[in-house]
Amino acid sequence: MKNLFILGAALLLSTAASAQNLTTRELTVPKEIAARMPRVNMNFILKTQDDLPDGEKSPLLIWMHGGGAGAKVNGEGWPRQRKFKYLSKDYPFAVLYPQAVGTGWDGESMEVLVKYVLENFPIDPKRVYLSGSSMGGAGTWLVANHNPDLYAALVPCMGGGRVREEIVEVISLERLKHVPIWAFSGRIDKATPIEYAIELEEGLKANGGNIRHTIYEDMGHQGPADEAFNQVETYTWLMSYEKGEDTSIDAD
């Protein structure tokens, strides 16, 4: 029993030692930049790592909210923050929480915001990762499609789109085939039918794309995003990719 207690204490100390402190910053882009991103709120939240060694830059995880998270704003308010379980010295992500204006996410407006963050904070431009759930999951596909070279990997959750034309007939599989993608879906999702996520998966694979798709058989619209970021493998997978790597199957 004593040995088990000592082992448990050691594990707790190890976990505490590996944890990273993050600062939550409520930020506003300058008005001249906000004018170039009309579909994204000028206010955003950025969590930054406190204990980065001098000269080191964080990978950036971008989380795009769903349609029920205050999507209609006019330059006021702050986006809802999602908690991420594995943020540590091993996974030293900064986290960006933007907020959509209106319905849906716009790639051009998001590009302006992401570049602003890259220019003003210690973020590694080779390790920018895009994710979101529901409307944000659909937005992951759409935003990446606008400028796939900006993102090192994608994690769309419940992001097949309610209307097929929202995604499947808009994005270019050729443009996205070089970007690693790990999608998460629920088989019995009624809000974003899984058939569209599967169609994207099969289309990308047919074009040589690098995609994996985890389907939870007993889950609907709620749950897949929680499962995705409650497992350490997702963070390890993200950290294994940097921008500029050609991960398509037909790459030399």
PyMOL commands that set and color helices and strands:
alter all, ss='L'
color gray80, all
select helices_A, chain A and resi 2-18+31-34+107-120+135-146+148-150+164-167+173-176+194-206+224-229+232-239
alter helices_A, ss='H'
color red, helices_A
select strands_A, chain A and resi 22-28+43-49+58-64+94-97+123-133+153-157+181-186+211-216
alter strands_A, ss='S'
color yellow, strands_A
deselect
rebuild
show_as cartoon
